[in-house]
């Protein structure tokens, strides 16, 4: 009898190999193993990249992703479909929040309030720099700079929103972003000089 149930289940799934987001969320909400597998396979690569923007240790990224996926599966009932891309955006927000939680828990997320003035680097273009190199430059920023930079640039948060998320002042967020941008610009300038001279 169990074999016939499995056959029925798999045959009814034959047309559902690539469900849309709404159907996928329904499958995950019902704890369907195929749905969960599809959800993981569809978003694991993207969410690993999101998590890696905040956490630099491979072990921290793996732990945070595992916790995030378990949280997503358990809380899929809270997800509201709002059109194409909304499931990916919802999953991304969970990963960002879990990454911030991991940073706070580690005690590595610190902000320097009184920093010496830094000259703002002149504008630069990125076409000559591979995306992987840019990602590594961002990942090499100090935790506070990197976190604010990522929230501002990739998550499109305002300094007021970042301040609320991180428990800091909006001015501190703006200062961290400015210094992250200046540090990144210097890294890019040095990279381009090295490429030109080499």
C-alpha positions in Angstrom: 0.0 0.0 0.0 2.8 2.4 0.8 4.4 1.7 -2.6 1.1 2.7 -4.3 0.9 5.9 -2.3 4.5 6.8 -3.3 3.7 6.1 -6.9 0.6 8.2 -6.7 2.5 11.0 -5.0 5.4 11.0 -7.5 3.1 10.7 -10.5 1.0 13.6 -9.3 4.3 15.6 -9.0 5.5 14.8 -12.6 4.2 18.2 -13.8 5.4 20.1 -10.8 9.2 19.8 -11.1 9.6 23.5 -11.4 6.7 25.1 -9.4 6.2 28.9 -9.3 6.9 30.8 -6.1 3.4 30.7 -4.9 3.1 26.9 -5.4 6.6 26.4 -4.0 5.7 28.3 -0.8 2.6 26.1 -0.4 4.6 22.9 -0.8 7.2 24.1 1.8 4.4 25.2 4.2 2.9 21.7 4.0 6.4 20.3 4.7 6.5 18.5 1.4 10.0 16.9 1.0 10.1 17.6 -2.7 9.0 21.1 -2.2 11.6 21.7 0.5 14.3 20.2 -1.7 13.2 22.4 -4.7 13.1 25.5 -2.4 16.7 24.8 -1.2 18.1 24.0 -4.6 16.5 27.1 -6.1 17.7 29.6 -3.6 20.8 28.1 -1.8 23.3 29.6 -4.2 21.8 33.1 -4.1 21.3 33.1 -0.3 24.9 31.8 0.2 26.1 34.9 -1.7 23.8 37.2 0.4 25.1 35.6 3.7 28.7 35.8 2.5 28.4 39.6 2.1 28.0 39.8 5.9 29.9 36.9 7.3 33.5 36.1 6.2 34.0 32.7 7.8 32.8 29.7 5.8 31.7 27.9 8.9 29.7 31.0 10.0 28.0 31.2 6.6 27.1 27.5 6.7 25.7 27.7 10.2 23.7 30.8 9.5 22.3 29.4 6.2 21.3 26.2 8.0 19.5 28.2 10.7 17.9 30.4 8.1 16.6 27.6 6.0 15.1 25.9 9.1 13.5 29.2 10.1 12.1 29.7 6.6 10.6 26.2 6.5 9.1 26.7 10.0 7.8 30.2 9.2 6.6 29.7 5.6 3.1 30.3 6.9 4.0 33.9 7.5 5.1 34.4 3.9 2.7 36.5 1.8 3.0 36.2 -2.0 3.2 39.6 -3.5 4.2 38.8 -7.1 7.2 37.3 -8.8 10.4 37.6 -6.8 8.6 38.0 -3.4 9.7 34.6 -2.1 13.3 35.2 -3.0 13.1 38.7 -1.3 11.5 37.2 1.8 14.2 34.5 2.1 16.9 37.1 1.6 15.5 39.3 4.4 15.6 36.3 6.7 19.2 35.5 5.8 20.3 39.1 6.3 18.6 39.2 9.7 20.2 35.9 10.7 23.6 37.2 9.5 23.3 40.3 11.6 22.2 38.2 14.6 25.3 36.1 14.1 27.6 39.2 13.9 26.1 40.7 17.0 26.3 37.4 18.9 30.0 37.0 17.9 30.8 40.5 19.4 32.7 41.4 16.2 30.2 44.1 15.1 31.8 47.2 16.4 31.6 50.8 15.2 34.1 53.5 15.7 32.4 56.8 16.4 35.3 59.2 16.4 37.3 58.5 13.3 40.0 60.7 11.8 39.0 62.5 8.6 39.6 60.5 5.5 39.9 62.0 2.0 37.2 60.8 -0.2 38.6 58.9 -3.2 37.8 60.2 -6.6 35.3 58.3 -8.7 36.3 55.0 -10.2 34.8 52.7 -12.8 34.3 49.0 -12.2 34.2 47.5 -15.7 37.8 46.4 -15.6 37.4 44.6 -12.2 36.0 41.1 -12.1 32.9 40.8 -9.8 34.6 38.2 -7.6 37.5 40.6 -6.9 35.0 43.4 -5.9 33.2 40.9 -3.6 36.5 40.0 -1.9 37.3 43.7 -1.4 33.9 44.2 0.3 34.4 41.1 2.4 37.8 42.4 3.5 36.2 45.5 5.0 36.0 45.7 8.8 32.7 44.1 10.1 31.0 47.4 10.9 31.9 49.1 7.6 31.0 46.0 5.6 27.6 45.5 7.4 26.5 49.1 6.9 27.8 49.2 3.3 25.9 46.0 2.5 22.7 47.2 4.1 22.8 50.5 2.3 24.0 49.3 -1.1 22.4 45.9 -1.5 19.4 45.9 0.8 18.6 49.6 -0.1 18.1 50.6 3.6 18.3 54.2 4.7 20.7 55.2 7.4 17.7 55.6 9.7 16.6 52.0 9.0 20.2 50.7 9.4 20.5 52.6 12.7 17.3 50.9 14.0 18.4 47.5 12.8 21.8 47.7 14.4 21.0 49.8 17.4 23.3 52.7 16.4 22.7 56.4 15.5 21.9 57.3 11.9 25.0 59.5 11.9 27.1 56.5 12.9 25.6 54.5 10.0 26.4 57.4 7.6 29.9 57.7 8.9 30.5 53.9 8.6 29.2 53.9 5.0 31.4 56.9 4.0 34.5 55.2 5.4 33.6 51.9 3.9 33.2 53.6 0.5 36.4 55.5 0.9 38.3 52.3 1.9 36.8 50.4 -1.0 37.7 53.1 -3.4 41.3 53.0 -2.2 41.3 49.2 -2.6 40.0 49.5 -6.2 42.5 52.3 -7.0 45.3 50.1 -5.7 44.0 47.1 -7.6 43.8 49.0 -10.9 47.3 50.4 -10.4 48.7 47.0 -9.7 47.0 45.6 -12.8 48.3 48.5 -14.9 51.8 48.2 -13.6 51.9 44.4 -13.7 
